[in-house]
Amino acid sequence: MPEADQKVIAVIPARGGSKGVPGKNVRLLAGKPLIAYAIEAAKSAPLIDRVIVTTDNEEIARVAREWGAETPFLRPSDISDDMATTEAALQHAVLWLDKYEDYHADILVFLTCTAVFRQSAWANEVVERLLADESLDSVFVVYATHKNFWRQVEGTWTRLAPDIAYASRQVRELLYREETPTACATRADLIRQGRRVGPHVDLIVTHDERITFDIHTEFDFWLAEKVMAEWPMERQIE
C-alpha cells in the first residue's frame, strides 16, 4: 500500500462520443471491452488506492463498474466533446473528489483505454519512482526511437534535435517519444492546475514499438487483435 500520507488514484478517461468507431471504449477486443485493459492494469498496481473512470456515458460507466472501477460522477458535457482535452478531464476528476468526497489525492496515474499494449508492471512503477524521489513531478513511459522528427513553423519545415547527426542505427543518439497514455504518474497538485506533466521527470524507457499503437479506427481493432494473438505483451520484442 502507499505511504500513509500519500493517496494514489488512477484516472481513466473514456468519453462516449467516439466518431471513428462508435462505442469504441466498450467494444470487445480479444474478448474483453477495450476499457477493461486499462482498468486491469490499474487494479494490478499495489500502490494505486482507487481506480476511477471519468466518462459522460452511462453505458461506459456500467461496464467500467463491472470490471472493478469506480464511476463516482458523470463528466460534464463541456469537457466531453471532440475538443475537450485530457488535462481538463483529469483536473475535473481530482477537483470533484476534493469537493464532493473531501478526498485529496496526492498522485494521479493516467491511463487511456486506447493504449492497450502496456507492461502490467508499469502502472505501479511510475508511482514507485515518484514516491522514491520527492524532486520529481512526473514519471511516464517513453518509446526510444532512431527516427528523425520535423515540424512546420510559419510555412517552414524545421528538423527537431538538429544537433543529432545522421548515423547508422547502431550508433545514432536516440530520441524519446512521450507515451503518457500508456502509464503516467503526476503529482496531483499539478493536475489541479490543469497540467499533465511537470518539468521534473523520470522516464521508463522501452524499445517495444507496440506501445506506440493507439486504437481509434476499425483497422486499429483488426490489427490489435492480430498483434495480441501473435505477439502478446508477455512475448518480448528485442
C-alpha positions in Angstrom: 0.0 0.0 0.0 1.1 3.6 -0.5 2.7 5.5 2.4 0.0 6.7 4.9 0.2 10.3 3.8 0.1 9.5 0.0 -3.2 8.9 -1.7 -2.8 7.5 -5.2 -5.6 7.3 -7.7 -5.7 6.1 -11.3 -8.0 8.0 -13.7 -9.0 6.6 -17.0 -10.8 9.0 -19.4 -13.4 7.3 -21.6 -15.9 9.6 -23.2 -18.9 8.3 -25.1 -18.7 10.3 -28.3 -16.2 8.4 -30.4 -16.6 9.2 -34.1 -14.1 6.8 -35.7 -15.7 3.7 -34.0 -19.0 4.4 -32.2 -19.0 2.8 -28.8 -15.2 2.2 -29.1 -14.4 2.2 -25.4 -16.7 -0.7 -24.6 -16.3 -2.6 -27.8 -14.8 -6.1 -27.4 -11.1 -6.6 -28.2 -9.9 -10.2 -27.9 -13.0 -11.0 -25.8 -12.8 -8.0 -23.4 -14.2 -4.4 -23.6 -11.4 -2.0 -24.6 -11.7 -0.2 -21.3 -11.1 -3.4 -19.4 -7.4 -3.4 -20.3 -6.7 -0.1 -18.6 -8.8 -1.0 -15.6 -7.0 -4.3 -15.1 -3.6 -2.6 -15.4 -4.5 0.0 -12.7 -6.1 -2.6 -10.4 -3.0 -4.8 -10.7 -0.8 -2.0 -9.2 -0.5 -2.4 -5.4 0.4 1.3 -5.0 -2.8 2.5 -6.5 -5.6 3.1 -4.0 -8.6 3.8 -6.3 -9.3 3.3 -10.0 -11.7 5.9 -11.4 -13.2 6.1 -14.9 -14.2 9.6 -16.0 -17.0 9.4 -18.6 -20.0 11.2 -19.8 -21.7 7.9 -20.8 -23.9 5.7 -18.7 -23.1 2.5 -20.7 -19.4 3.1 -20.3 -19.8 3.7 -16.6 -21.8 0.5 -16.2 -19.1 -1.6 -18.0 -16.3 0.1 -16.0 -18.0 -0.8 -12.8 -18.4 -4.4 -14.0 -14.6 -4.6 -14.4 -13.9 -3.1 -10.9 -13.5 0.6 -11.5 -15.4 3.4 -9.7 -17.6 5.9 -11.5 -18.4 8.5 -8.8 -19.6 11.1 -11.3 -20.6 11.6 -14.9 -18.2 14.0 -16.7 -19.9 17.3 -17.7 -20.6 17.7 -21.5 -18.5 20.8 -21.8 -15.3 18.7 -21.2 -16.5 15.7 -23.1 -16.8 16.8 -26.7 -14.3 16.4 -29.5 -12.3 19.5 -28.5 -12.1 18.6 -24.8 -8.6 18.0 -23.5 -7.3 15.1 -21.4 -5.9 17.7 -18.9 -9.4 19.1 -18.4 -10.8 15.6 -17.7 -8.1 14.7 -15.2 -8.4 18.1 -13.5 -12.2 17.7 -13.2 -11.8 14.3 -11.6 -9.3 15.5 -8.9 -11.3 18.6 -8.1 -14.6 16.7 -7.9 -13.1 14.3 -5.3 -11.7 17.3 -3.4 -15.1 19.0 -3.3 -17.6 16.2 -3.0 -15.7 13.5 -1.2 -13.2 15.5 0.7 -10.7 13.1 -0.8 -7.5 14.8 -1.6 -5.3 12.8 -3.9 -1.5 13.2 -3.9 -0.6 11.3 -7.0 -2.7 10.7 -10.2 -1.9 7.8 -12.6 -3.2 8.5 -16.1 -4.0 5.6 -18.4 -6.1 5.5 -21.6 -8.4 2.9 -23.0 -6.8 3.1 -26.5 -3.3 2.2 -25.3 -3.7 -1.5 -24.7 -0.1 -2.6 -25.2 1.5 -1.9 -21.8 3.6 -4.0 -19.4 1.5 -4.8 -16.4 4.2 -3.5 -14.0 4.3 0.0 -15.5 1.3 1.4 -13.7 2.9 0.5 -10.4 6.5 1.5 -11.4 5.5 5.1 -12.3 4.1 5.6 -8.8 7.0 3.8 -7.1 9.6 6.1 -8.7 7.5 9.2 -7.8 7.3 8.1 -4.2 11.0 7.4 -4.1 12.1 10.8 -5.3 10.4 14.0 -3.9 12.1 16.1 -6.5 10.1 14.5 -9.4 6.9 15.9 -10.7 6.0 13.1 -13.2 7.1 9.7 -14.3 6.0 8.2 -17.6 6.7 5.7 -20.3 8.6 6.7 -23.4 9.4 4.9 -26.6 13.1 5.1 -27.8 13.4 5.7 -31.5 16.2 6.4 -34.0 13.8 8.3 -36.3 14.1 12.0 -37.3 11.2 14.4 -36.5 10.2 17.6 -38.2 7.7 20.4 -37.6 6.3 23.2 -39.7 6.6 26.7 -38.3 5.2 29.6 -40.3 5.4 27.6 -43.5 9.0 26.5 -42.9 9.9 22.9 -42.2 12.4 22.5 -39.3 14.1 19.4 -38.1 13.8 18.7 -34.4 17.0 18.0 -32.5 19.2 19.0 -35.4 22.3 18.5 -33.3 21.8 14.7 -33.6 23.9 13.7 -36.6 22.7 11.3 -39.2 24.4 8.0 -38.5 23.8 4.3 -38.6 21.1 2.9 -36.3 23.7 1.2 -34.2 25.5 4.4 -33.0 22.8 7.1 -33.5 21.7 9.0 -30.5 18.1 8.1 -29.5 15.1 10.3 -29.2 12.2 9.5 -26.8 8.6 9.7 -27.8 6.3 10.5 -24.9 3.8 7.7 -24.3 1.9 9.1 -21.3 -1.4 7.3 -22.2 0.5 4.0 -21.5 1.3 5.0 -17.9 2.0 8.4 -16.3 2.1 9.4 -12.7 2.0 13.1 -11.8 1.7 15.0 -8.5 -2.0 15.8 -8.1 -1.3 19.4 -7.4 -0.1 19.8 -10.9 -3.2 18.0 -12.2 -5.3 20.6 -10.2 -3.5 23.3 -12.2 -4.6 21.6 -15.5 -1.2 20.1 -16.3 -0.5 16.5 -17.3 3.2 16.5 -16.5 5.6 18.8 -14.6 9.1 20.0 -15.5 11.0 17.5 -13.4 10.5 14.0 -14.8 11.9 10.5 -14.9 11.3 8.2 -17.8 10.6 4.5 -18.2 12.3 3.7 -21.5 11.1 1.0 -23.8 12.1 -0.1 -27.3 8.8 -2.0 -27.7 7.1 -0.4 -30.6 3.7 -1.9 -29.6 3.2 0.9 -27.2 3.1 3.5 -30.0 -0.1 1.9 -31.2 -3.4 3.6 -30.3 -6.8 2.2 -31.2 -9.1 4.7 -33.0 -10.3 3.0 -36.2 -11.7 -0.3 -37.4 -8.3 -1.1 -38.9 -6.7 -0.5 -35.4 -9.1 -3.0 -33.9 -8.3 -5.6 -36.6 -4.5 -5.0 -36.2 -4.6 -5.1 -32.4 -6.4 -8.5 -32.5 -3.6 -9.8 -34.7 -0.9 -8.5 -32.5 -2.5 -9.8 -29.4 -2.8 -13.2 -30.9 0.7 -13.4 -32.3 2.7 -11.0 -30.1 1.1 -10.7 -26.7 2.9 -8.4 -24.2 4.3 -11.4 -22.5 6.3 -12.2 -25.6 9.2 -9.7 -25.6 10.3 -7.8 -28.6 14.1 -7.2 -28.7 
